[in-house]
Amino acid sequence: MSVREEIDNILSKDPAARNRLEVVLCYPGFHALMFHRIAHRLWKAGLVVPARVVSHISRMLTGIEIHPGAVIGRRFFIDHGMGVVIGETTVVGDDVVLYQGVTLGAGAAARKGAETRGKKRHPTLGNGVVVGSGAEIQGPIAIGDNVLIASGSIVLKDVPPDSIVVGVPGRVLYREGQRVGGVLPDIEAEAIKTLRAHVLRLEKKVAELAGAAEPAQPEPEPAPPEVPPSEIDEEGAVGMEAVDAFLHGAGI
Ligand SMILES: CC(C)(COP(=O)(O)OP(=O)(O)OC[C@H]1O[C@@H](n2cnc3c(N)ncnc32)[C@H](O)[C@@H]1OP(=O)(O)O)[C@@H](O)C(=O)NCCC(=O)NCCS
């Protein structure tokens, strides 16, 4: 890694950058990377606290938090940078770009505390990965080479190379240039529709039971609307798959 290579990389990737001096003076992603190179060397030498101090100073100056243990490849560009968090066991390949607000986090392991110390908890990003602003990649998952992750996505599972991932939870929309995902499902709307159908079905059953218990009701309530047959399974129950998908998250 040479400093000049990192500067030229930023110049080539950011149309807003005009010359090397501007990059050196005004690019927090560049500053954070330089601090990280120092912090990571200290970390590898076993100087844990000095490494954390360097990382912390870098965070104060740039708004970018890179744990000194993270392994970062060549030509790494964090554009804008504020709010970026990169965890201890993250591995980042070459030619990776992150935008502001990206988290490369520990996912569920974060809740387990000291139990997971020293274990792989954070993602591994291949070469040429681009992660859009505000996206989250959580857990010890593998993001393949040349994957593009759309801004705002939350990625919880491995992603094959040469894919475009969008959504919450992240789904592969394109693979090797071919569309593989349909129109992105609105799982929230599907869950609400399923629950509504379920309530209608229960109301109908209750009305039937009430009718059987009190046959001489003078003015029976109007029957609730029919549940569309497509929403009722073979046993006559309303399928709850959409609710499960909404609550538990669907995979890629
Ligand atoms: C993911 C990304 C890299 C893909 O770029 P690309 O290859 O040029 O492809 P597109 O932008 O055309 O997006 C591909 C598809 O994903 C969809 N998509 C893109 N971003 C999305 C998002 N955040 N949420 C949902 N869908 C999204 C597009 O609508 C498009 O769908 P379509 O094919 O049905 O039209 C890009 O969309 C992106 O998000 N870049 C990050 C940008 C960013 O964070 N900029 C910050 C600058 S300050």
The ligand as an SDF file (V2000), in Angstrom:
LIG
                    3D

 48 50  0  0  0  0  0  0  0  0999 V2000
  -26.7750   -0.3060   -5.4890 C   0  0  0  0  0  0  0  0  0  0  0  0
  -26.1730    0.6130   -6.5180 C   0  0  0  0  0  0  0  0  0  0  0  0
  -24.6890    0.6870   -6.3240 C   0  0  0  0  0  0  0  0  0  0  0  0
  -26.4950   -0.0010   -7.8700 C   0  0  0  0  0  0  0  0  0  0  0  0
  -26.1600    0.8900   -8.8720 O   0  0  0  0  0  0  0  0  0  0  0  0
  -26.4450    0.5680  -10.4230 P   0  0  0  0  0  0  0  0  0  0  0  0
  -25.7160   -0.6540  -10.8200 O   0  0  0  0  0  0  0  0  0  0  0  0
  -26.1660    1.8180  -11.1650 O   0  0  0  0  0  0  0  0  0  0  0  0
  -27.9610    0.1870  -10.4840 O   0  0  0  0  0  0  0  0  0  0  0  0
  -29.2560    1.0950  -10.2370 P   0  0  0  0  0  0  0  0  0  0  0  0
  -28.9660    2.3310   -9.4590 O   0  0  0  0  0  0  0  0  0  0  0  0
  -29.9300    1.2400  -11.5630 O   0  0  0  0  0  0  0  0  0  0  0  0
  -30.1250    0.1420   -9.3180 O   0  0  0  0  0  0  0  0  0  0  0  0
  -30.4530   -1.1810   -9.7180 C   0  0  0  0  0  0  0  0  0  0  0  0
  -31.8560   -1.4540   -9.2350 C   0  0  0  0  0  0  0  0  0  0  0  0
  -31.8640   -1.3390   -7.8040 O   0  0  0  0  0  0  0  0  0  0  0  0
  -32.8830   -0.4170   -7.3950 C   0  0  0  0  0  0  0  0  0  0  0  0
  -32.3800    0.3160   -6.2570 N   0  0  0  0  0  0  0  0  0  0  0  0
  -31.2630    1.0880   -6.2330 C   0  0  0  0  0  0  0  0  0  0  0  0
  -31.1100    1.6180   -5.0110 N   0  0  0  0  0  0  0  0  0  0  0  0
  -32.1360    1.1530   -4.2610 C   0  0  0  0  0  0  0  0  0  0  0  0
  -32.4860    1.3190   -2.9000 C   0  0  0  0  0  0  0  0  0  0  0  0
  -31.7510    2.0660   -2.0720 N   0  0  0  0  0  0  0  0  0  0  0  0
  -33.5820    0.6670   -2.4340 N   0  0  0  0  0  0  0  0  0  0  0  0
  -34.3210   -0.0960   -3.2610 C   0  0  0  0  0  0  0  0  0  0  0  0
  -34.0210   -0.3240   -4.5750 N   0  0  0  0  0  0  0  0  0  0  0  0
  -32.9390    0.3160   -5.0490 C   0  0  0  0  0  0  0  0  0  0  0  0
  -33.0890    0.4790   -8.5940 C   0  0  0  0  0  0  0  0  0  0  0  0
  -34.3790    1.0460   -8.5760 O   0  0  0  0  0  0  0  0  0  0  0  0
  -32.8930   -0.4690   -9.7230 C   0  0  0  0  0  0  0  0  0  0  0  0
  -34.0910   -1.2260   -9.8890 O   0  0  0  0  0  0  0  0  0  0  0  0
  -34.6910   -1.4670  -11.3760 P   0  0  0  0  0  0  0  0  0  0  0  0
  -33.6620   -2.2440  -12.1210 O   0  0  0  0  0  0  0  0  0  0  0  0
  -35.9440   -2.2110  -11.0890 O   0  0  0  0  0  0  0  0  0  0  0  0
  -34.8910   -0.1020  -11.9500 O   0  0  0  0  0  0  0  0  0  0  0  0
  -26.7280    2.0410   -6.4090 C   0  0  0  0  0  0  0  0  0  0  0  0
  -28.0860    2.0440   -6.7210 O   0  0  0  0  0  0  0  0  0  0  0  0
  -26.5560    2.6340   -5.0300 C   0  0  0  0  0  0  0  0  0  0  0  0
  -27.3930    2.5360   -4.1840 O   0  0  0  0  0  0  0  0  0  0  0  0
  -25.4030    3.2640   -4.8160 N   0  0  0  0  0  0  0  0  0  0  0  0
  -25.0980    3.8780   -3.5900 C   0  0  0  0  0  0  0  0  0  0  0  0
  -25.3030    5.3240   -3.7610 C   0  0  0  0  0  0  0  0  0  0  0  0
  -24.9720    6.1220   -2.5200 C   0  0  0  0  0  0  0  0  0  0  0  0
  -25.0280    5.6560   -1.4120 O   0  0  0  0  0  0  0  0  0  0  0  0
  -24.6000    7.3270   -2.7590 N   0  0  0  0  0  0  0  0  0  0  0  0
  -24.2510    8.2370   -1.7320 C   0  0  0  0  0  0  0  0  0  0  0  0
  -23.6140    9.4150   -2.4050 C   0  0  0  0  0  0  0  0  0  0  0  0
  -23.6580   10.7920   -1.3420 S   0  0  0  0  0  0  0  0  0  0  0  0
  1  2  1  0
  2  3  1  0
  2  4  1  0
  2 36  1  0
  4  5  1  0
  5  6  1  0
  6  7  2  0
  6  8  1  0
  6  9  1  0
  9 10  1  0
 10 11  2  0
 10 12  1  0
 10 13  1  0
 13 14  1  0
 14 15  1  0
 15 16  1  0
 15 30  1  0
 16 17  1  0
 17 18  1  0
 17 28  1  0
 18 19  1  0
 18 27  1  0
 19 20  2  0
 20 21  1  0
 21 22  1  0
 21 27  2  0
 22 23  1  0
 22 24  2  0
 24 25  1  0
 25 26  2  0
 26 27  1  0
 28 29  1  0
 28 30  1  0
 30 31  1  0
 31 32  1  0
 32 33  2  0
 32 34  1  0
 32 35  1  0
 36 37  1  0
 36 38  1  0
 38 39  2  0
 38 40  1  0
 40 41  1  0
 41 42  1  0
 42 43  1  0
 43 44  2  0
 43 45  1  0
 45 46  1  0
 46 47  1  0
 47 48  1  0
M  END
$$$$
